[in-house]
Amino acid sequence: MTMTSEQLFYDKKTGFDKLTGSDKKNMQTYAESYKQFLNEAKTERDAVKEMVRLAEKKGFRAWARGEALKPGDKIYQVNRGKGIMLAVIGKQPLDKGIRLTAAHLDAPRVDIRTVPLYEDSGMAYFKTHYYGGIKKYQWTAIPLELRGVVCVCTGGQVKKVEVRVGDKPDDPKFVITDLLPHLASEQMVKKATEIIKGEGMNVLIGSVPSETEDEKCSEKIKLAVMEHLNRKYGMVEADFLSAELCCVPAFPACDIGFDRSFVGAYGHDDRVCSYTAATALFDLRAAPAHTCVCLLVDKEETGSDGVTGMQSRAFDTFMADLCRTQDVLPEACYENSVCLSADVCNAFDPNFPEVSEKRNDARVNCGFTLVKYTGARGKSGTSEATAELMARIRCIFDKAGVVWQTGQLGKVDQGGGGTVAMYLANRNIDTVDAGVPVLSMHSPFELIAKLDLYMAYKGFGAFYKD
């Protein structure tokens, strides 16, 4: 029997003609819940807190080392408030492997320095240090929120207080100012990397001087800021040393387009994969054949180092504790496991076609994206999925009716980037990247298509059930 060109050729096509009626309805409902998550989870700490709330609502419980487990149990462990591991125990023993998804909760942002507060020319500012790969000029002249925690030290005691200013309608916002075009003739001819310097990303926070009678103090505006922080949070200036504060965009997630087909928001990279991977796990209705684990980590945007990054031993410790409940070696578990490294990829943007390879880059509304390899130029810094694994995941998605496509990261010599995939593959776990295509990635306002969002949720769900 001769096959047609449609059967023989592979082409990325819009997924709308493949959606069922229930898919269309569920896609919109799911996108609304995702937008609510994004508004709440603008830092990794906030994201973990929200994940715990959602998990417990679905019957998950905090699990401690040594507690007995049985098929169907739903558990989680939090790593220092900035990462979380969730699991549903399967029917098969752990030496048969797990179904693992791994994503990151951190996103590019502007961090407040350890000695940040100063006064200059009648205004008070915070010094900052940007986090992750950003275009610095994109972060000027937009409203910013201040979020994080401060560990206040008083009388030998430590008290952790949460700071969250700018997310309520009547809250003040903050801003990094930019130069007016009338005086920017020199600025406008600079390279994009030099338009705004890192040392120039100072956040404007006030201008009214303190009314306190203090003849020794020449910085009355700085004093007024510290008086406010002391009243509200119990802080003195030294407490900035034991703080984790950052500025994030102060606008909510919203629909984009007349047809509302896109979601525009801060932090799609990589909370879109974190949310879809976790909620697919939450929605498992029965004990799966294999134990399913969702690993959400911090620090991916700066190299995955540190105690809450993917290169820490936190995941290995969690898995060793799980394996110990069944007298299984973690190595035996890993070698039979499969992982979807859940991270976003670039979407082909017709405004910038020169950096993309149109046949291979992902496209919006073409579905959940499998990325065989990432890395830079000569595949540096990647773990390339095997042909066998790619075929296995393709078959899982096809059987479950998941709209999917393939992707990569632009033209070969254009640049590149990586994910946490290689750190999991280095543990002898079969791993492939899978995620959602993003427009304007790493900007303060990224875009994803609702169809791709929902198909990621369906894809992760099908993977867990394999």
Secondary structure in CASP SS format (residue, H / E / C, confidence):
PFRMAT SS
TARGET T0000
AUTHOR 0000-0000-0000
METHOD secondary structure of the structure
MODEL  1
M C 1.00
T C 1.00
M C 1.00
T C 1.00
S H 1.00
E H 1.00
Q H 1.00
L H 1.00
F C 1.00
Y C 1.00
D C 1.00
K C 1.00
K C 1.00
T C 1.00
G C 1.00
F H 1.00
D H 1.00
K H 1.00
L C 1.00
T C 1.00
G H 1.00
S H 1.00
D H 1.00
K H 1.00
K H 1.00
N H 1.00
M H 1.00
Q H 1.00
T H 1.00
Y H 1.00
A H 1.00
E H 1.00
S H 1.00
Y H 1.00
K H 1.00
Q H 1.00
F H 1.00
L H 1.00
N H 1.00
E H 1.00
A C 1.00
K C 1.00
T C 1.00
E H 1.00
R H 1.00
D H 1.00
A H 1.00
V H 1.00
K H 1.00
E H 1.00
M H 1.00
V H 1.00
R H 1.00
L H 1.00
A H 1.00
E H 1.00
K H 1.00
K C 1.00
G C 1.00
F C 1.00
R E 1.00
A E 1.00
W C 1.00
A C 1.00
R C 1.00
G C 1.00
E C 1.00
A C 1.00
L C 1.00
K C 1.00
P C 1.00
G C 1.00
D C 1.00
K E 1.00
I E 1.00
Y E 1.00
Q E 1.00
V E 1.00
N E 1.00
R C 1.00
G C 1.00
K C 1.00
G E 1.00
I E 1.00
M E 1.00
L E 1.00
A E 1.00
V E 1.00
I C 1.00
G C 1.00
K C 1.00
Q C 1.00
P C 1.00
L H 1.00
D H 1.00
K H 1.00
G C 1.00
I E 1.00
R E 1.00
L E 1.00
T E 1.00
A E 1.00
A E 1.00
H E 1.00
L C 1.00
D C 1.00
A C 1.00
P C 1.00
R E 1.00
V E 1.00
D E 1.00
I E 1.00
R E 1.00
T E 1.00
V E 1.00
P E 1.00
L E 1.00
Y E 1.00
E E 1.00
D E 1.00
S C 1.00
G C 1.00
M E 1.00
A E 1.00
Y E 1.00
F E 1.00
K E 1.00
T E 1.00
H E 1.00
Y E 1.00
Y E 1.00
G C 1.00
G C 1.00
I C 1.00
K C 1.00
K H 1.00
Y H 1.00
Q H 1.00
W H 1.00
T C 1.00
A C 1.00
I C 1.00
P C 1.00
L E 1.00
E E 1.00
L E 1.00
R E 1.00
G E 1.00
V E 1.00
V E 1.00
C E 1.00
V E 1.00
C E 1.00
T E 1.00
G C 1.00
G C 1.00
Q E 1.00
V E 1.00
K E 1.00
K E 1.00
V E 1.00
E E 1.00
V E 1.00
R E 1.00
V E 1.00
G C 1.00
D C 1.00
K C 1.00
P C 1.00
D C 1.00
D C 1.00
P C 1.00
K C 1.00
F E 1.00
V E 1.00
I E 1.00
T C 1.00
D C 1.00
L C 1.00
L C 1.00
P H 1.00
H H 1.00
L H 1.00
A C 1.00
S C 1.00
E C 1.00
Q H 1.00
M H 1.00
V H 1.00
K C 1.00
K C 1.00
A H 1.00
T H 1.00
E H 1.00
I H 1.00
I C 1.00
K C 1.00
G H 1.00
E H 1.00
G H 1.00
M C 1.00
N C 1.00
V E 1.00
L E 1.00
I E 1.00
G E 1.00
S C 1.00
V C 1.00
P C 1.00
S C 1.00
E C 1.00
T C 1.00
E C 1.00
D C 1.00
E C 1.00
K C 1.00
C C 1.00
S C 1.00
E C 1.00
K H 1.00
I H 1.00
K H 1.00
L H 1.00
A H 1.00
V H 1.00
M H 1.00
E H 1.00
H H 1.00
L H 1.00
N H 1.00
R H 1.00
K H 1.00
Y H 1.00
G C 1.00
M C 1.00
V C 1.00
E H 1.00
A H 1.00
D H 1.00
F H 1.00
L H 1.00
S H 1.00
A E 1.00
E E 1.00
L E 1.00
C E 1.00
C E 1.00
V E 1.00
P E 1.00
A C 1.00
F C 1.00
P C 1.00
A C 1.00
C E 1.00
D E 1.00
I E 1.00
G C 1.00
F C 1.00
D C 1.00
R C 1.00
S C 1.00
F E 1.00
V E 1.00
G E 1.00
A E 1.00
Y C 1.00
G C 1.00
H H 1.00
D H 1.00
D H 1.00
R H 1.00
V H 1.00
C H 1.00
S H 1.00
Y H 1.00
T H 1.00
A H 1.00
A H 1.00
T H 1.00
A H 1.00
L H 1.00
F H 1.00
D C 1.00
L C 1.00
R C 1.00
A C 1.00
A C 1.00
P C 1.00
A C 1.00
H C 1.00
T E 1.00
C E 1.00
V E 1.00
C E 1.00
L E 1.00
L E 1.00
V E 1.00
D C 1.00
K C 1.00
E H 1.00
E H 1.00
T H 1.00
G C 1.00
S C 1.00
D C 1.00
G C 1.00
V C 1.00
T C 1.00
G C 1.00
M C 1.00
Q C 1.00
S C 1.00
R C 1.00
A H 1.00
F H 1.00
D H 1.00
T H 1.00
F H 1.00
M H 1.00
A H 1.00
D H 1.00
L H 1.00
C H 1.00
R H 1.00
T C 1.00
Q C 1.00
D C 1.00
V C 1.00
L C 1.00
P H 1.00
E H 1.00
A H 1.00
C H 1.00
Y H 1.00
E H 1.00
N C 1.00
S C 1.00
V E 1.00
C E 1.00
L E 1.00
S E 1.00
A E 1.00
D C 1.00
V C 1.00
C E 1.00
N E 1.00
A E 1.00
F C 1.00
D C 1.00
P C 1.00
N C 1.00
F C 1.00
P H 1.00
E H 1.00
V H 1.00
S C 1.00
E C 1.00
K C 1.00
R C 1.00
N C 1.00
D C 1.00
A E 1.00
R C 1.00
V C 1.00
N C 1.00
C C 1.00
G C 1.00
F E 1.00
T E 1.00
L E 1.00
V E 1.00
K C 1.00
Y C 1.00
T C 1.00
G E 1.00
A E 1.00
R C 1.00
G C 1.00
K C 1.00
S E 1.00
G C 1.00
T C 1.00
S C 1.00
E C 1.00
A C 1.00
T C 1.00
A H 1.00
E H 1.00
L H 1.00
M H 1.00
A H 1.00
R H 1.00
I H 1.00
R H 1.00
C H 1.00
I H 1.00
F H 1.00
D H 1.00
K H 1.00
A H 1.00
G C 1.00
V C 1.00
V C 1.00
W E 1.00
Q E 1.00
T E 1.00
G C 1.00
Q C 1.00
L C 1.00
G C 1.00
K C 1.00
V C 1.00
D C 1.00
Q C 1.00
G C 1.00
G E 1.00
G E 1.00
G C 1.00
T C 1.00
V C 1.00
A H 1.00
M H 1.00
Y H 1.00
L H 1.00
A H 1.00
N C 1.00
R C 1.00
N C 1.00
I C 1.00
D E 1.00
T E 1.00
V E 1.00
D E 1.00
A E 1.00
G E 1.00
V C 1.00
P E 1.00
V E 1.00
L E 1.00
S C 1.00
M C 1.00
H C 1.00
S C 1.00
P C 1.00
F C 1.00
E E 1.00
L E 1.00
I E 1.00
A E 1.00
K H 1.00
L H 1.00
D H 1.00
L H 1.00
Y H 1.00
M H 1.00
A H 1.00
Y H 1.00
K H 1.00
G H 1.00
F H 1.00
G H 1.00
A H 1.00
F H 1.00
Y H 1.00
K H 1.00
D C 1.00
END
